[in-house]
Amino acid sequence: MTPFSIGCLGMLVLILTICARIPIGVGMVLVGTGGFALLSGLEPAMGIAQGVPYETFVQYSYSVVPLFLLMGQFAFKSGVSEDLYWAVSKWMGSLKGGLAMVTVAACSGFAAICGSSVACAATMGVVALPEMRKFKYSNALATGAIAAGGTIGIMIPPSTVMVLYGIITEQSIGALFMAGFLPGILQAVLYISTIAILVHRHPEMGPRGESCSIKEKVHAVGRVWGVLTLFAVVIGGLYAGIFTPNEAAGIGAFGAFLLSFFKKQMSWKVFTNSLTESVKTTGMCYMILLGAMFFGYFLAVSRVPNELATLILDMHVNAYVVLVAILLIMVLLGCFMDSMAIVLLTVPIFFPVVQQLNLDPIWFGILVVKVTEMGLITPPVGLNLFVIKGIAGNSTPIQTVFRGAMPFVLADVVHLTLLIMFPQISLFLPSLLS
């Protein structure tokens, strides 16, 4: 067998290990090491197995992952999500479908200090679902809005998926964060517009909530000053070049700790639980990242990415046709796989193709984040859908959650189309950085 055919066989075996529910990181390590040994010999493979873990994680740049995760944990424990939801509801809750719109807006705010779509959806689900049920909202609209709003967690910085993409492709994490800001706002606007269209056609889906005075609205803004300050310091400091992504993560984690402390939500139990959850999630991320490293070595010696890039270039196909094909593959994988797994499985394969086609790597990174977001609310294995189903309980069938998410999937298609047609939506802010 040729190295290329062995590489293709290795990718097939990896997909089978995922279907067999073997953890993606473990599967990548096994397939990557085995394939590398088959192509280059057992001794070089053992040398990589001994050296790569230490050489990878001893790097200072990798500290950004646990620090941003810790920031999200402290923010979650401090009750920031409840404050955000309460504040935005004072401004938008009296509109038709207002509480669903509030959920999307609050998810956008929480995403700015969280970085995880699943955590964003789960947190907002606990807060928002009882409120929407109290005002007799349609179960489909309520669950769909929360599941879709949660996906904004990996588009608006800081984002764990962006960090991993930046590490794998050796792109600036700060530039990726800046590139995600405008697309994240556009996504929230499209979701809110989708809700407005739905309740205009079917007013019973989202009755009006309670109206508030101007004084109450101004007071609501004052309640979330800490969140706004934290976001401004972390992202503003990155944008201004005052500190690096690692320093921003450290400052963000400390700021979230202070926020929780001054809100009197920080106890020894909360502190230790936050550290424990951050360590567990970091371990999972690092295991997957390590697997991607091993699998990347295997792909390099098999020359699959290079052969694929050459094959596509020889076909003389328009670069945008190739780009759309790559994104469609990722969308299909998103129907069955976790967002992080999609990024770590596909980016090492497709990124060399993108480079050969002279497409902007930062722009491509935002498109990758977008399609992985879509996978979180696309049946049959949209992770956010099942998270919200768990919160909603037995009274809400999973089919209802699926149906509620479909209008937002259509909004995502419009969003992705706009990002492809107008790259400057993603690249405007990074261009100011340079």
N, C-alpha and C positions, 0 to 999 in steps of 0.2 A: 504493500500500500504506500502511496505517496504521502508526504507530510500534510498536504492539503486535505486529502481524504481522511487522514487520522484526525486532523483538527475538526472537520465536519462531524465525524463520528463522536468525538469528544463532546461537542455541543449537544448532540442528540442524547448522549448518556447523561449529561448534566440536566437536560429537560426531564428525562425519566426519573432522575433522583428527586427533582422537585415534585413531580407527580406522585412519587412514593412518600412524600412528606418528610424527606430528609432535609434538615435545615440547610438553607441555601449556602451559608458560609462553609459548612462541613462538606457539602457536595462539591463546591468549587475547589476546596483544598484537595479532596480525593481525586477528582478528575484532572485537575491541573497538575498535581504531582505525578500521577500515573501516566498521563499523556506526555509530560516532559521527560520522564524516565524512559518511555518507549521510544522517543525520538532522539534523546541526547545521552541516554545511559543512566544507570542507577546512581552512580557516584555523584555526577553533577546535580541530579534531582535531590539527593540527600543534602548536598551542600547548600542548595537554595532553601530547603526545609529548615536547616539549622540557622542560616544567616538572615533570611528575609524578615521573620517576625521582629527580631531585635532592631535591625537596620531601619525597619519601617516605623515602629512606634516609639523609637528613641527620639524621633524628630520633634522639635518644639512645635512645629505647625499643627501637629495632630491634637494638641491640647485644646484647640478650638471646639472640638466635638463635645467632650464632657462639660466644658464650661457653659456652652450655650444650653445644653440639656439641663444643667443645674439651674441656670437662669429661669428656664421654663418651669421647673419644679417649684422653685421658690415663689414664682408669680402665681402658679396654680394654687399653692397652699395659702397664699395671702388673700384669696377671695377676689382677685382682680376681675375675674370673669363676671361675677355677680354685679360688681360696681359698673363695669362697662355696659352690661345689658340694661341695668337700671337707668343709667345716664342716657343712653341712646333712646330707650323707650319713652322718656319724657319728651323727646323731640319728635319722634316718628310714630309713636304708638297709636295716636289718634287717627292715622290714615287707614284707608281700606288695605287690609293685608299688612298693616303697619308693624305688627309684632314679628311677622316673618321677615320683613325688611330689617327690623331691628336686629334680628338674629344674625343676618348676613353682615350688617355693619359692625356688630359686636365681635363676630368671628374675625373680621378684618383687624380690629383693634387688638384682640388677643393674639392674633398671628404675629403681630409686631414684637411680641416678647416671648413667644412660645416656640415656633419652629417645627411643630409636628401637626400634621393634619388630623391624625387619629385622636391625639390629645385635645385638639381644638374642638373637634366634633363631640367627643365624649363630655368635655367640660360644659360646652354650651347646651348640649342635650339635656343635662341635668337641670340647668337653670331655665332654659327657654320652653321646653316641652310642657311643663305644668302650667305656665302662663298662657300659652296658646290654647291649651285644652280648656282653661278656665273661661276663655272668651269664645269657645265653640268653634275653633278653627278646624278645617278639614285635616284629618290625620295624614293624608297624602301630602298636602302642602306643608304641614308642620314638620314632618320627618324629612321630607325632601329638602326643605330649606336649610335644616340643620346639617344634614349630610353634605350638601353642596357647599354651604358656608364653611364647613370645616376644612374643605380642600384648600382654601385660601392660605391655610397654615404653612404650606411649603412654597408658596409663591412670594408672599410679602416677607422680607428679611426680618430676622435671621431665619435661615432654613437649613435643616440638617441635610436634605437632599442636595442643595446647592453646594454645601461644604464638601460632600463626598464627590460630587461631579468635579469641583475645582481641584480636589486632591488627585483624582484619577487622571484628569486631563492637564494638570499643571497650569490651570488658569487662575487669575486673581479672584479670590473669594470676595474681596471688597467690591470689585467690578460686577461680579455676579449678583451680589446683594443690591447694588444700585440698579442693575438691569431689571430686577424683579419688582421694583417698587411701583412703577407706572402700570405694568401689566396686572399687578395685583389689584390696584385701584380700579382699572378697567373691568376686571373680572367681577368685582363687587358691584359695580354699576350695572353690568349686564344681568347679574343675578337679581338685583332689585328691580330692574326693568321687567324681567321675566315674571316676577311676583305681581307687579303692577298690571301686566297684561292678563295674567290668570284671574286676578280678582275683579278686573274690569269685565271680563267675560262671564265669570261665575262669582258674583259678590258674596254668596253664602260661604265660599271657601275661607274668606278672611275678614270677618266683621271688624268694625272700628273698635279701638280700645279707648281708654280714658283720656280725655283732653287735660292739658296742664297749663298753668299760667306761665308767663315769661319769667317770673321770679323763681318758680320751681325748675324751669329749664336752665337758668343761669346757675342755680345751686347744684344741679346735676353735673354740670361741667366741672365745678370746683371739686366734686367728689373723686374725679379721675385724674387730678393733676399729677399724681405720682406716676401713673402709667405713661402719661404724655411726656413727662420729664425724662423718664427712663428711656423711652424710645428716642427722644430727641438727642439725648446724650450718646447713646450707643450708635445709632445710625448717623446722626449728625457728626459725631467724632470721626467715624469712618469716612464719611463724605468729605469732610474738611482735611483729612489726612493727619489728624492729630494723633491717632493711634491705629495700630494694625488690627486685623481681625481677631487675633489672639488676645490682645489687650482689650479690645471692645467686648469680647466674651467674658473676660475676667471682671471688667467694670460692670457689665450687665448683670452677672451673677451676684456681685456684691451689692449692686443697686437694688436688685430684686429682694435680696436678704434684708436690706434696710427697710424697704417698702413693707415687707411682711412684719418686720420687728415693730415699726412705728404704728402699724395697724393692729398691733397686739395679737397677731395670729401666729407668731413664732414662739414655739415651745421647744424643749429638748427633743420631744418625740417627733414633732414636725421636722426639725432640723435633721435628725438621724434618718427619718423616712425619706426626706428629699435626697440626702446623700446616697442612701441605699438604692433608690429607684434610678438615680442618675448613673450609678456604677453599673447596675444591671443593664440599662439601655446602652451605655457606652460599651460594655462587654459584647453585647449583641452586634452593635455597629462595627466594632473593631474585628470581630470574627468574620463578618461579611466582607469587610474591607480586605482583610488578610486573604480570604478566599479569592477575592477579585485579583489580588496581586499574583497568587499562584496560577490562577487561570490565565492571567495576562501573559505570564512567562510562557505558558503552553501555547497560547495563540501566536505569540511572537515567533517561536521556533517552527510552528506549523505553517506560518505565513498566510493564515486565513484572511486577516484584515487586508494585507497587501494584495493578495490575489483577488480579493473581492473588489478592492479599489481599482485595480488594473482592468478587471473584467468590465466594470461599469464605465470607466473612461474609454475603453475600446468600443463600447456600444454607442458612444457620442450622444448620450441622452442628456436632455436639458437638466441642469443641476437641481432645479426646483422639482422636477419629476422624481428624481432620486430622493430628494429630501422628503417629499410627501410619502413615498413608498416606505422609507425608514420610519416615519412617524406613524403610519398605519400599522406597521408591524408592532410598534411599541403599544399602540392603543389596543390591539388584539391581545398582546401579552398581559396588558393591564386588566383584562377581563378575568384572568386566572391567577395573577401573581401580585405580590406586594410591590409598592412603588420603589423601595430601596433595591429590591432584588432586580427589578427591570433595569434600573440605571446601571447597576454593577455587572449585569449580564450583557447588556447590549452596547453600552458606551465603548468598552474596549474594542468591540468589533466594528462599530460604525464610525467612531471618531476619526480613524485614519482616512476613511472615505470622505468625510466632511472636509478634512484638511486638503485632500487632493482636489476637491471641487472648489476650494478657496472660499468656503462659507465661513462667516464670522463665528468663532467658537463660543463667544459669550452669548450671541443670539441663539445659536444651536442649543446651548445649555438651558435657556429659558423655554425653548420649544420642548425640550426633553421634560422639564419640570411640568409644563402644561399637560402633556399627554399622560404623564404618570398621575397627575391630578385627576384626569378623566377616568383613569382606571379605578380610582377609589370609589366612584359612584356608578360604575358600569357593571351590570349583572353579567355573569352569575356570582362572581366572587369580589364584588366591590366592598372593600373592608369597612369603609365608613357606613355603608348601608347596614351591615350586620351589627356594628357598634350601636347605631341608633335603634335598630330593632331590639337589641338587648335592653336599652334604656326604656323603650316604649312599652315593653312587656307583651304578654300573650294577647292582650286586647287588640294589638295591631299586627296583622299578618305581614310577612316579609314581602308579599306581592304588593301590598299597599305602599311600602317604603320604596320598592322598585318603581312603581307607577309615579310616585311623588318626585322621584329623582329625574325622570325622563325629560321634563321641560328644561331642567338645568344642564343636562347633557347636550341638548340642542344649543343652549346658550354657550356651552364650552366649545362646540363646533364653530360657532360664529367668532368666539374669542380667538381660537387657534387660527382661523382664516385671517383675521385682522393682524395677528402677530406675524404671520407669514408674509402677507401683502405689504405690511408697513414695518420693516425691521427697526425703524427709528423709535417706535414705541418702547422697545427694549434697550436700544443703544444710545438714546439721547443722554440720559444721566451718566452712564459710564464715559461718554465722550467728554463730558465736562470734567470728569476726574483726570483725564489725560491732558 
